[in-house]
């Protein structure tokens, strides 16, 4: 029997990706599912739908509800109060590139959680190489080599390929979860259901 | 102490309103919350956002996921397999008008559930007065007087006012739930949380 696995697709700028990223590893471990962190970019996918920014900006009533909904969710799962980064959404391309470097090494998932906390707990800009460097240093990773690897042509191409794969899998928002049998779940509120599916079909 | 209450806002054409409508009364009774069924029309609200049809039609990847997601949800909560009505979305104005008449009488909530089942289990058109009449007859309600009351100017105005109130409350989708302290919850997947809120703040 192989280990059940679940792909966790997220964009660092995505608000609902934050609680999902903070919760997924503990919940998956508890039920014996292996999680693959897969950062991608929502921008090209939104653009293909004709959106030039986050739907939470395009549709103000939806946006207001989203911030309030996340306040309630964070309280429920004992995350610190959510802060709205300025500007919103943040440009997440640099963080995603660094994450791809890290996820091939032991510090990748910790880096992802730290980026989400920096942005949504501390209100920091995640498009700033200094923010990235400070997070890496705290994880005892020397920033210079990693930041250089992050912006190499190979790594840039890797993120493009990952985003194209997301689109081919039918992703249209984040977070999303996919299983080896091609089941797609969308939203932080589908995390538990996705894990149960992965467990059953794994 | 007053009875805690929750307003349940729905559009008959809304797919996620279906499982919410089938679940809400039993869940609310179990925790001692009084539910008010409040049909409204999403059309004018979508129009104000620049949408001419359901976002599930406008954004095909989102639509595909919605139908699959609802298959999974119906299986999970033991509802019959979901059928896609033709056309989708259905024009829900007649059903909403009849529901408003019924909700002032004892048969209103049963009527609402029967309309959702006719549409999403049996694939019937809910814009057809004959469908409405058949549902009413099964509930031992004589159709003619009710259908006449439904399309009276007073009742038409009542539905417009209800839709305007929804918009003022910040509703942007269905189902939604609102509490007397003006908390707004959006989506079938927020029903349990909304009930818990109503219970605490009631």
Interface residues (C-beta under 8 A of the other chain):
Chain A: X49 X59 X61 X62 X64 X65 X68 X69 X72 X76 X170 X171 X172 X173 X184 X185 X186 X187 X189 X190 X193
Chain B: X49 X59 X61 X62 X64 X65 X68 X69 X72 X76 X170 X171 X172 X173 X184 X185 X186 X187 X189 X190 X193
